[in-house]
Amino acid sequence: MRMIAGLFAAALALPVVAQDFSAGSEAKEWGLLGEEKARFEAKVVDLLCELAGDCPADCGAGRRQLGLLRAADGALIVPMKNGQPLFTGAATDLFPYCGKDVEVDGVLVGDEEQTPAKFYMVQMVREVDAAEWARANLWTKDWEARNPGPAAEKGPWFRKDPRVNAKIAESGWLGLGLEADEAFLKEYFQ
């Protein structure tokens, strides 16, 4: 695991913004620190495959984080968010393009003085030379399809997600165990 973390950190330390990729971008700006519009061609790759050689068929059947191997400079771009206002990942939107060459439009985000590399918020994606763009906004629809009962309830998805709730029941809200939660609540809220 330590080796994978080291490889990941090394890959992210690459100068991913050496060129200006804003030309032709129609991405919506969010006003975030160090934000830059970025439209470029890349190959959609399985991040763990690229970094550690763990390469299951079809990018892990949609259960792995995906990356963008940028054509212009070979930089591995980490698309950590899609175009929705929710802070959800982009893997759902990129999975249909696993192993394919695509063009993406979005924004690179991060302050070079505070982070080793910027991450990418992909807003639009299409196969190279395709006419139509697809909006990167599938995460919520995918979550609702996988969780029809909770999706029908009121409230934000993360308060209703069965995986999140199971983890909280197991490890507590702080992730340190149920006893740590009890002690924290007693100390700070009673």
Secondary structure as the mmCIF struct_conf table of DSSP 4:
data_model
#
loop_
_struct_conf.conf_type_id
_struct_conf.id
_struct_conf.beg_label_comp_id
_struct_conf.beg_label_asym_id
_struct_conf.beg_label_seq_id
_struct_conf.end_label_comp_id
_struct_conf.end_label_asym_id
_struct_conf.end_label_seq_id
HELX_RH_AL_P HELX_RH_AL_P1 ARG A 2 LEU A 12
TURN_TY1_P TURN_TY1_P1 ALA A 13 ALA A 13
BEND BEND1 LEU A 14 LEU A 14
TURN_TY1_P TURN_TY1_P2 VAL A 16 VAL A 17
BEND BEND2 ALA A 18 GLN A 19
TURN_TY1_P TURN_TY1_P3 ALA A 23 GLY A 24
HELX_LH_PP_P HELX_LH_PP_P1 ALA A 27 GLU A 29
TURN_TY1_P TURN_TY1_P4 LEU A 33 GLY A 34
STRN STRN1 GLU A 36 ASP A 46
HELX_RH_AL_P HELX_RH_AL_P2 LEU A 47 ALA A 52
TURN_TY1_P TURN_TY1_P5 ALA A 57 ALA A 57
HELX_RH_AL_P HELX_RH_AL_P3 ASP A 58 ALA A 61
TURN_TY1_P TURN_TY1_P6 GLY A 62 ARG A 63
BEND BEND3 ARG A 64 ARG A 64
STRN STRN2 LEU A 66 ARG A 70
TURN_TY1_P TURN_TY1_P7 ALA A 71 ASP A 73
STRN STRN3 LEU A 76 ILE A 77
STRN STRN4 PRO A 79 LYS A 81
BEND BEND4 GLY A 83 LEU A 86
BEND BEND5 ALA A 90 ALA A 90
HELX_RH_AL_P HELX_RH_AL_P4 ALA A 91 LEU A 94
HELX_RH_3T_P HELX_RH_3T_P1 PHE A 95 TYR A 97
TURN_TY1_P TURN_TY1_P8 CYS A 98 GLY A 99
BEND BEND6 LYS A 100 LYS A 100
STRN STRN5 ASP A 101 VAL A 109
TURN_TY1_P TURN_TY1_P9 GLU A 112 GLN A 114
BEND BEND7 THR A 115 ALA A 117
STRN STRN6 PHE A 119 GLU A 127
TURN_TY1_P TURN_TY1_P10 VAL A 128 ASP A 129
BEND BEND8 ALA A 131 ALA A 131
STRN STRN7 ALA A 134 ARG A 135
BEND BEND9 ALA A 136 ALA A 136
HELX_RH_AL_P HELX_RH_AL_P5 TRP A 139 ARG A 146
HELX_RH_AL_P HELX_RH_AL_P6 PRO A 148 ALA A 152
BEND BEND10 GLU A 153 GLY A 155
HELX_RH_AL_P HELX_RH_AL_P7 TRP A 157 LYS A 160
HELX_RH_AL_P HELX_RH_AL_P8 PRO A 162 SER A 171
TURN_TY1_P TURN_TY1_P11 TRP A 173 LEU A 174
BEND BEND11 GLY A 175 LEU A 176
HELX_RH_AL_P HELX_RH_AL_P9 LEU A 178 PHE A 189
#
